[in-house]
Amino acid sequence: MTLQQLKYVAEVAETGNITEAARRLFISQPSLTNAIRELEKEMQITIFNRTNKGVSVSNEGELFLSYARQILEQTSLLEDKFLNKRQHRPKFSVSCQHYSFAVNAFVDVIREFGGDQYDFTLRETQTYEIIEDVSHLKSEIGILYTSSRNEEIIEKMIRQNGLMFEELFVAKPHVFISSGHPLADRQVLTLKELENYPYLSFEQGDYNSFYFSEEILSTLDRRKNIKVRDRATLFNLLIGLDGYTVSSGVISKELNGENIIARPLAVEETMRIGIIFQKNMPMSQYGQAYVEALHMHI
């Protein structure tokens, strides 16, 4: 196994196409295919599934790639340190629930390390996928919350996947509404006051139980429910329908504008918002910088 072979595999996984990967790597397609087959034979695994539509990473290939990417990143750091090479493209990925402070911190990392070329990924995604992404090293860091209602299940999954949870802060639940909402002048809101308004939440796919809900108090029965996939849609519906959602209360006017406001929700519950990461793996310089930026923005 060579570093060159690891670079080949990482490029094919990124493009999902051997022809395109060969073009980027400046080698012939047969040479790239042979190098990957030799690596698979040596490792005694199938890294890629071949179909008429191209290639896809197998389950064992995803695990192999998670380690390969770490090796390539550490190699780049060694070259930076001792050979003064700064031509490599930094790679860093975060998977998170829909938090504006996570986006602000991500911007800070790009500004610090981006340079002329980089490959950074921010995935605002479903709770189960956050844990899965970090466990498979698709993302170095995940951001999610636990509460008294879901912590037993979520923390069990985190442990079973060899991950750690590190608390960032504890928040009281807040309601996000538009600045033009009929209840916008209230300093504190109650569930009773909100019952006639549409409740918006983030859809969780196949794992749509309350344990994986991004919104605390998701088990409560509401008469009007709307599920969405992205934050922009949710905020547009908050404004257009006088809807509401429940979150941490941390909001960015720079990202979300003046039209969305937060009001405390009168309930006896708290949210532990934190990061998850690989238990036995040192954090990269990008990961360390990202965590520092998170603390600054919250």
NORDALIN-V280781 format. One line per field, one symbol per residue. burial: I if it has 16 or more other C-alpha atoms within 10 Angstrom, else O. A space follows every 10 residues. Layout:
burial=???
This chain:
burial=OOOOIIIIII IIIOOIOIIO IIOOOOOOIO OIIOIIIOII OOOOOIIIOO OOOOIIIOOO IIIIIIOIII OIIOOIIOOO OOOOOOOOII IIIIIIIIII IIIIIIOIII OOIIOOOOOI OIIIIIIIII IIIIIIIIII IIIIIIIOIO IOOIOOOIOO IOIIIOOIOO IIIIIIIIIO IOIIOOOOIO OOOOOOIIII IIIIOOOOOI IIIIIIIIOO OOOOOOOOIO IOOIIOIIIO OIIIIIIIII IIOOOOOOOI IIIIIOOOOI IIIIIIIIOO OOOOOIIOII IOIIOOOO
